[in-house]
Amino acid sequence: MQGTPRIRRLAREGGWVLSGQLASVVGALVLVRVLTEYLEPVQYGQLALGLTVAGLVNQVVMGGVTAGVGRFYSIAAEKNDLPGYLHASRRLMGYATAAVVVIALALIAGLLWLDCSQWMGLAAAALVFSVFSGYNASLSGIQNAARQRAVVAFHGGLDAWLKILLAVAVMLWLGSSGTAVVLGYALSSLLVTGSQLLFLRRLISPYKKPQPFANWGRQIWAYSWPFSVFGVFTWMQQISDRWALQTFASGHEVGLYAVVFQLGYVPIGLVTGMAMTFLGPILYQRSGPATDLSRNISVHRLAWRITFAGLLMAALAFGVTFLLHGWIFQLLVAARYHAVSYLLPWMVLAGGTFAAGQMLALKLMSEMKSAVMTIAKIVTAILGVGLNIYGASRFGLQGVVASLVVFSSFYFLWMAWLAQHPPTRVHDRLPVRPVVDQ
């Protein structure tokens, strides 16, 4: 009977996570339907290319800090020093924002030098969107680590549907273009970030002063910097598919590929992300600073069970989309995109395999072993870039989809090899500096 309240609490949390992720998935699918009605494939391709700028910021600049901020909440809560942790988190996010400003200035100068001023509006909108979405992701990570599931679910669904409403509103105002869509995205992230801050004030007591010697900033950065290092390479892999098609095929092909990607790769990643959103705080709390062997073994077993369940889900999704891809495209995409529906199941397979690898990466993160993923992330990303270039140059759209399947499989296998055992010794994990209480 003692486990009943805990089971009820987990069921309630799981219900909130499920509702939030379902709202996000449905919103993402509706977004594709709406945008394909307003945008031609060439315009859709321009939107996909413009968002690669936001991907740079999210992967290299904001992403590492966000991962560290989310990971250290549970440790700060154990040490009863949330104010100090939040102070350090704000400072690191400020440094990240300054880095984005430097990137923006360099990008504008580069576009002017290359006489590509027609891309400046889209690039500027993407940079603004990336900053707000980075703050939104960081605040959501804190709320999720605090297991405020209802807050996370509310803002996840709100952002998904606000993007649709505001993107359409801006397009009706400025005309149909990728720049108008990204401006709508930026407005959505701004509003959601403001709401996140209001909820965060309710979570943290404003009266307790931070401990002066906790040094949370150094601890968070020691954990976060590998994400920024391999983020450069993962970003290159993530954008190389679209830019390779732009180089060796056409903007029309980029638009078609972007639709297949959003319908196949993104939704299954969101569904698997539902499990990661639910399990992340649980794994972090179970492992703590990852110094206790029994806690590490518990995390190891749970993570692998979820990974196998994710692989099974990916296989089932592949079978369903293999049989129903034509009907799915008729329902969710404008008619001018229907010719590439046969590629949907293979994109689903790639997304599901990669998501399973990300689940194992979450296991390594909970064990404070983020640094051990660096070589794997870099090598697989470089392989992915090469595969995308080869696939686009030889086989066009079909070649890029095939390269994504190969890349995702290789990534999963490497993560599985790294995650096959829980850490058993101190040097198996990234050391965490002790917090000195006042």
N, C-alpha and C positions, 0 to 999 in steps of 0.2 A: 504493500500500500504506500510505502514511502516514495516509490517512484512515480506515483500517480500525478502529483502536482508538477513534477518535472516533465512528464510526458505531455500533460496538458499545456504547459508553457511552450514546449517545443512545437506542439501541434499548432498553437496559436501563432507562433512566430513563422512556422512554415506556411500557414495560411496567408499571412501578410506578404511574405516573399512571393508566393505563388500569384497572388492577386496583382502585385506590382509588376512582376515579370510578364504576366499575361497581358496587362495593359500596355507594356512596352512592346511586346511582340506584335500585338494587334495594331498598335500605333505605327510600328515600322512597316507593316504590310500595307496599311492604308496610305501611308506616306508615299510608298512606291506607286500605288494606284493613282494618287492625286498628281504626283509630279510627272508621271508618264503621260497623263492627259494634257498637261500644260507645256511640257518640254519635248522638243524633237530629240532623237537620239544624239545628234551632234551637241545640242545644248546640255543634255544629260551627261555626255562625256566631259564637257567643259566643267560642269559641276563636280564630277568625280575627280578631275585633275586638280581643281582648285582646293578641294578638301585635303589633298595631300599636304598642303602647307599646314593645315591644322593638325594633321597627323604628325608632322615633324615636332611641333610644340608638345603635343600630348605624349609622344613616345620618348623624346629626348629631354625635354625641360621639365614639364609638369608631372609626367608619369612616374619618375623615380621618387620625387618628393611625396606624391600622393600615396604610393605604396608604403613608404616609410611611416607616414602619418597614420595610415590605417593600422599598420602592424603594431605600433607602440602604444596605442590607446590602452589596451588591456594591461600592459606592463605599468603604465602611468597610473591606471586605476588601482592596481595592486599596491603601488607605492604611495597612494593617496596624494598625488601631485598633479592633478589634471590642469590646474592653472599654469604651472611651469611648462608642462607639455604643450599646451595650447599657445603659450607665448613663443616657444621655440618653433612650433609649426607655422605660426603667422610670419615669423622672421624668414623661414626657409621659403615660404610661398612668395614673400616679397622679393627675395633674391631671384626666384624663378621668373617673376613678372618682369624684373629688370632685364633678365636675359632675353625675354621675348621682345622687349623694346629694341634691344641691340639687333636681334634677328630681323625685326621689321625694317629697321633702317638699312641694314645690309641688303635685304631683299628688294626694297624700293630702289636703292642705288643700282643694284644689278639689273633690274628690269629697265631702268632708264638707260643704262649703258648698252643693253642688248636691243634697245628700241622696241620693247615689248610693253609699251604703256597700256595697251588694251587689257592686259592682265592685272593691272595695279588695283583696280576696284575689287576684283574677286579675291586677290591675295590679301588686301587690307581687311576685307570682311572676314576672311578665313582666320586671320591672326586674332582679330577681336573675339571671334567665336571660340577660338582655342583657349584664350585666357579665361573667359567666363566658364567654359565647360571644364577647364582644369580646376578652378575653384569649386565648382559644383561637384566634381568627382571627389575632391578632397573632403568636402563637408559631408558628402554622402558616405565616404569611407569611415569618418568618425562616428556618424550616427549608426552605421551598420555594425561597427566594432562595439558600440555601446548597446547593441541589440535593440535599437529603437526601430523595429521592423515596420511599424505602421508609418513612421515618418519617411523611411526610405522608400516604401511602396508608393506612398502618396506622391513624392517628388519624382520618382521614376515614371509613373504614369502621367503626371502633369507635364513633364518635359516632352514626352513622346507626342502628346496631343497638342501641346502648345506649338511645337515645331510645325505641325500641319497647318494650324490656324494662322500663325504669324507668317509662315512662308507664303501661303495663298494671299494673305492680306498685302504683303509687300509686293508680290507679283502683280496684283491688281492695281497697285499704286504706281510701281515703277516699270511694269512690263515683265514678261516672262524671260527670265535669264538665270544663270547660275548665281550671279552676284545677289540678286533679289532673294533667292532661296537661302543663301548663307546668312544674309542680314536677318532674315526671319529666324534662323537657327540661333544667331547671336542674341537676339531679343529674348528668345525663349530661355536660353541659359542665364541671361541676366536676371530675369524675373524669378527663376527657380533658385538661383544663388541667393537672392535677397530673402526669399522665403526660408531657405536653409539656415541662414544666419539667425533669423528670428527663432526658429526652433532650437538652434544650438544654445542660445542664451537661456532657454528654459532648462537645458540639460546640465549646464555648468554653473556652479555657484559663483557669483561675481565678487564675493567678499573675501575669499581666501587668497592670500598672496602667494606667488610662486616661490619655490625653494631656490635660493641663489646658487646652490652648488650642484644642482641636479644634472646640468649639462646635457639636456635632452637633445639640443640641436646637433651636437657631435654624434650622439648615438644614432639619431635618425639618419643623419647623412652617411655614417659608416654603413648602415644597412641599405641606403637608397642609391648610393653612387653606382653600383653595378647595373642597376636598371637604366640609368642614363647612358652608361657606356654601351651596353648592348642594344639600347634603344635606338642608337644611330643606325645600327645594322638591321634591326627588325623594321625600322621605318623604311629603309631602302628596299627591303623585301616587299613590304606592304604596298609601296607605290610603284614598284618596278613593273607590275602586271599592266597597269593602266598606261604608264609612259612608254612601255615597250610596244603596246598596241598602237599608241599614238604615233610612234616612230616608224614602225614597220607595217602598219595597216592604215587606220584612219580614225578620225574622231567619231565617226558613226559606229565603228566597231567598239570603241571605248564605251559609248553609251549603252550598247547592247550588253557588253560584259558587265557593266556596273549594275544593270537591272538583274541579271542572273546572280551576281554576287549578293545583292541585297535580299533577294528572295531565297537563296540557298544557303549561303555561308553565314550571313548575319543572324537569321532567326534561330538556327540551331545553336549558334554561339550564345545567343541570349537565353535560350532554354537551359543550356548547360550552365550558363552564368547564374541562373537561378539557384542551382545547387551550390555553386561557389559562394554566392552571396549569403546563403543560409549557413553554409558550413564554415566559411572563413572565420568569423568571430568565435565559433565553437572550437575550431582547431587552434586558434591563437590562444584562447583561454586554457585549453587543455594542455598545450605545450608550454605556455608561459615563456620564460627565457630559454627553453629547450635544454635544460640541464638535468632533468629527471628522466631516467631510462624508461620507467614504467609509463610515464606520460607520453614519451616519444613513441613507444610501441603502440599505444592506443591510437594516437594520431595516424601512424603508419597504416594500421589495419583499416581504419575508417576511410582514409583517403583512397586506398586501393579498391575498396568495395564500391565507392562512388564512381571511380574511374571505370571499372568494369560495367557498371550500370549505364554510364555515359556511352561506352562503346556499343552496347546492345541497343540503346536508343538510336544511335547514329545508323546502325545497320537497318533497323526497322524504318527509319525515315528515308533511307536510300531506297528501300523496296517500295514504299508508298509513292514517293515522287517518281520513281521509274515507271510506275503504272499510270500515274495521274498527272504527269507534268503538263500535258496539253490543257487539261481542264483547269489546272491551277493558274496557268498563264491567262486563260480566258477570263477567269474570275478576278485576277489581281493586277493585270497589266493591260495597257492599251494595245490595240490590235497591231500597231506597227512594230511591236517588240516580240510577237509570237513566234517568229521563225527560229529563235534560239531556245525554245522551251526544252528541247531534248538534252541540253547541257545541265539542267537543274539538278537531277539526281547526283551527278558527279560533283557538283559544287556542294551539295548537302554532305556527301561523303567526306570531302576535304574539310568542311567546317566542323563536322563531328569529330573527326580524327584529331584535328588541331585542338579542339576544346578539351578532349581527353588529356592531351599533353599539358594543357594549361591547368587542369585539375592536379596533375602531379607537380607542376611548378608551384601551385599553392601549398602543397604538402611541404616542399622544400623551403618555401618562405616561412611557414609556420615553425620549421625546425631551425630558423635563423641561418639557412644555408643559401642565401641569395647569391653569394659570390661564386658558388660552384656551378651555377648555370651560365656564367659569362661566356665560356668557350663554346658551349653548346648553342647558345643563342646566336653568337656571332657566326659560327661555322654554318649552321643551318640557314641563317639569313642570307649569307653569301651564296650558298647553294641555291636558295630560292630565287635570288636575283638572276643568277646564271640560267636557271631553268626557264624563268619567265622570258628572258631575252631570246634564248634558243627556241622556245615554243612559239613566241610571237613571230620571229623571223622566218621560221620554217612552216608553221601550220596555222598561224593567225589566232583567232579566238579559241578554237578547239585546243591548240597547243598550250595556251596560257592556262586553261582550265585543267588540262592534264598535268601541267607542271605544278599546279597548286595541290593536286592530289598527292603527287610524289613528295613534295616538300612537307606537307602535313604528316604523312606517314613517317618520314625520316625524323621529323621533330618529335613525334610521339615516342618513337623507339628510343631516342636518346634520353628524353625525360624519364622514360621507364627504367632505363639503365641507371640513371643517377638516383632515382627514388626507390630502388629495389630494397634498400635496407634503411632502418631508422638510425640516427646518429647514436653511437655508443660511447664516444670519448669526447673530451672537451674540444680537441682540435678538429673534430668532425663538423663543427658548426662555427658560425661567425661569432666571436666573443662579444659580449655585451658589457660595457663598462658599468661597474656598480654605481648605483645611485646613493649619494651620501645625504642622509637625512639631516635636516637642520637641528 
